[in-house]
Amino acid sequence: MSISAKDAQKVQIIFEKAKRVLCVCHRNPDGDAIGALLGMGLLLEQAYPSKKILLHCVDPAPDTFHFLPESGRILGTPELADGDAVVFLDCAEPKQTNLHESHAELFTKTYLTINIDHHPTNTLFADVNFVVPNAASSCEIVVELADLLGWQLTSDIATCLLTGVYTDTGGLLHSNTTANVYRTVARLLRAGARRQAIVTAVFRTAKPSTLKLWGRVLEKIHLTPEGGAISALTQGDFRATGADYSELTGAIDYVNAVPGMRFSLILSERDGIVKGSLRTLRDDVDVAAMASRFSGGGHRKAAGFSVLGTLQPEVRWKVVEPAAMQSGPSHSGE
């Protein structure tokens, strides 16, 4: 994994000239998005103490990540001004920010923009693009940029960035846990990252509503002839369990644990949109290609998509007659 030192110097000039710097991550933020957003924001404040640094996401940080320093500072949609520079974190394309319509000027070269991401489907929409597909997380790239620019990592910054590395590798258990991931983890631990706080908050704490929601996910698993383990949640499931949409994060790993499956999929319904989360453990299956059929994207082994619509269950029934009557006609229906 590497980013260009020349490009690093280019963004340094952008930061120095900018009146303000706005950091933006994708909607429905996960640990990597929140970790990169907060980590980058704190790095910029340390490097440019007299400059205004703003943190933005159209959705608030999930409760799971409230332990991170400055998580309460995240604002909603930005108010732009002349001379602003914008850093997009963990965003593969403009629409993932949910600002592509309300703030279209962000993506039309009106402002100097920087894109830090690890998704291979990234559309390279910024003026400077630090897109490294072989990185396991966007936080890894932020660490490399900080080292190239000579920025110091404090304990708070390291904790934010380690959160992104840990969540996007499933606690260093996923197949994207490369040698560079371990080097980055060691780098962040040396800087004072609070690993145990991350493990406790992210992997060992779950609200009753989360457990109830995951119970419904597991109860509804259906195995398809194509080798898929699929589960689906309606808005009624979220209402019945009292769970927020963000609490679904992590459930896909349990669906993906069904032995012998080629892929796993969770569909979830929310406000006229159906979101799909895809995973696979196999090297011969590309779930990013599957997601692309629905205008989604991601990585070969982890991807997602969103489509307009609602979920409608389909039930199939078959009548099996007693043994004494099996010589006669059989009946089936839907």
N, C-alpha and C positions, 0 to 999 in steps of 0.2 A: 504494500500500500504506500502510495506517495502522492504528494501534490507538488505543483511547480513552485520553486522558490521565487521565480519571476512573478508569478501570479500572486504569491503571498505579499511581495513588495508592492504590487499594484493595489491590493486591497488596503494595505497600510496607508498609502497615499489617499485613498478614498476616505478612510476613517479620519485622517488628519484634517482633510479639507471640509468634511461634513459639519454642518451646524448641529445636527442631531443624528443619532443612529437608532433606527427602529429594528428590533429583532422580532421576527414573525415565524410561528410554526404552524403545522397543519391543524385543521379542525379535529375534534375528538382526540385530543393529544394522548399519546402513550408515553411510556417512560423515556424513550429515546428523544421524542419531540420536546417534552418538558425539560429533560436533563440538558439537552443541547441549547434550548432557549435560555434557561437560567444560567448555565455555565458560560455561554457566549456573552450574555449581558453583563455578568459579573467580571469577566475578563476585560471587556471594553471599559467598564467603569474604573477598573484598576489601572488600565493603560492610559485612559484619558479622563482623569478625575474632574476636570472642569467642563466636560461635555455631557449633555443630556442623553441618557440611554433609556429607551422605552421598550417594554416587553409586551407583545400582543399575541392573542389567540382568540378566535371568535367564541371558543368554548373555554370554560374555566378549567383549572387543573383538577383532575379527579382526586377524591379524598385520599387515595393511596399515596399521593405524592405531596400532601400538605406538609410532610416532615421536612421537605427540602427548603433550604434558606431562600427567602425572597419569593416563594411561590404565591404569596398573597399580593404581589405587585403586578401580576399579569392582568393587563387591560383587555377590553374587547376590541372592537374595530378601531383602527388608528385614525387620528386627525393629522393629515399630512401638511407639511409646510415647505417652502422653497429651501433648498440646501440640504434636505434630508437624504440620508443614505439608508438603504434597507437591506437587512440580512435575512434571507429565508433559510429556515433550518428544517431538515427532514421532510421537504416538500418536493415531490417528483414532478409536479406540474401546477400551474396557477390555481386550478379549480380546487385543489386540496386545501387551500387556505380559506376557501369560501369568500374570498375578496375579489375574485376575478370579474364580477359584475358590478358590485358596489364601489370598488376601487380599481377600476380597469387601468387607470393611469399608472399603477404600480408595475404594470407589465408592458408598457408602451415606451420605455426608454425615457420617460419624463424624469425619473429619479435614478441615481446610480444604485445598482442592485448587485447583491452577492448571494450565491446559491450554494449551500453546504448540504450535501445529501449523499446517500449510498445506494439508492435504488437504480438498477440498470435501465429502467424505463424513463428516467429523468429526461425532460424535454430541453434542458439547457437554456432556460428562459431568461437568465440574468445576464448582466454585463460581464461578471466574472463567475465562473462555475467551478466549484470544488466538488466534483461528483466522482466518487471512488466506489465502483460497484463491488470490488472485492473487500471493502470494509464491512464489518458486521453491524456497525451502527454509525450514525452521524456524529455521535459523541467522540468516536475514535478520530474522525477527521478534524474536529475542533481541537483535540489534544495535539495533533500533528501541526496544525496551523499555529497554535500558541507557542509550540517549541520553535518553529521556524522564525517567528517574530520576536522571540525572546521574552514572551510574557510569562510571569510567574503564576504557578498554580497554588492557590491557598487551599486550606482544608475544605472550605465551603464549595469552592469551584470544583475541586476534585470529587467531592461527594455527589454533586449534580451530574458530572460527566460519567462517573462510575455507575450511576443509576441507569443511564442510557445503555451502557455496555452490558450491564447485567440483564436488563429486561429484554433487549433484543437478542441475547444469546440464551435466554431461559436459564439464567444463573450459571452460565458457562457449560450448559448441557447440550445445546443445539449443535448441529454439524457445522455451523458458521463460526465456531470457536477455533480460530486459527492461532498460530504461534504469535502473530502480531497482536491478537486480542490479549493474550497472556502478558505480552510486553507492555501493552497499554494499561492493563490492570495493575501490574507491578509499579508502573510509573505513577499512577494515581494513588496507590496505597502509600508510596514513599512521600507523596505530597500531603498525606493526611486524610485521605478519603475515609469516611466512616462506614466501612463495609457492613458491620453488624447492624447498624441502623437501617441500611438498605435492605438487607436480608429479612429483618424483622418486619419492616413495613410492607415490602413487596411480596414476599414469599411465605410469611408465617402469620399474617394477619388477614382475616376475612370477616366481613360483617355477616350477620344472619341472613340478610337479604341476598348477599352474594352467594352464599351456600345454597339457599333455596333456588336461586336462578340456575346455578350450575347443576343442581339436582334435576331440574326440568330439562336442561340440555342433555344430560346423560340418559334420562328416562326416554327421551324422544329419538335416540340414535336409531337410524335405519341403515342397514347394509344393502348396497345395490349390487346387481350382477356385474357391474363394471369395476367393482373393487373399491367403492367409495363408502366411507362412513359419514353419514349426513344427519344433521339435526337442524331443527328450525324452531324459532321462537317468535310468537306474535306479540303485538303490543299488549294483549291481554296477559301474557306471561310476565311481562315487566310490571304491569299494574298489580297482579296477584301477589307477586313476591316483594313488591315495594322496592325493586332494584332500579338503579339508574343504568342507562345504556353503557356507561363506562365500566360497569361491574362485570360485563361479559368478557372483558380482557382476561386471557389466560385459560378460559374454558376449552378453547380449541386444542390445546395441548393434550387434554384428557381424551377428547374424541380421536385425536391422532394416534393415541396409544393402542387402539384396537389392532390386534395382530393380523398380519396378512393383507391389510388394506393398501391400495395404491395411493389414495389421497383421503383427506377429511375436509368437510365443509360444514360451516355453521351459517345458516341464513337467519337474519333478524330483521323484524319489521319495525319501522319507526317513522311516523308522520308522512305516510305516502311513499316512503323509500324502503327498499329491501337491500340490506347490506350483506355481502358474502365474504366470509373469511376462509381462506384455503390454506392447507398445509400438506406436506408430504415428507416422508422419511426416505423415499427412494431416489436414486440417482437418475433413473430412466423416466421420471415424471416431472414435467415442468408446469407448476401451477400458475406461474406468471402468464404462460401462453393461454391457459384456460381462462384466467381472469381477463385477458385482453379481448376475448370474444364478447365481453360485456363492458368494454371500454375501461377496464381496470388495469392493474399492473402490480408490480412488486418484484419478488425474487423467485428463483426456480423452486425453492422449497417453502416459500411463504408469500402469499399474495392476497389481494382483496379487490372487491368491486362494489359499485352501487348502481341500482337500477330503479326507475320509478315503478311503483306498483305496490301490491299487498300480497300477503301469503294466503293461499287457499288450500286447505288440506284435501287430499284425494284418498278415499278409502276403497279398497278392493276386497270383495268377499267371494268365497268359493264354497259351494254346497257339496259336501261329501256324504253320499248315501251309505246306509248300513251295508255290511258285507253281503248280506243275503240278497240285496237289491242291485248290486254293482253290475250285474249283467244287463240291466236296463239302461235307459238314457240318463245322462248326468246333466246337471243344470248349473249354470254359473251366472253371475251378475255383478254389477258394480254399484 
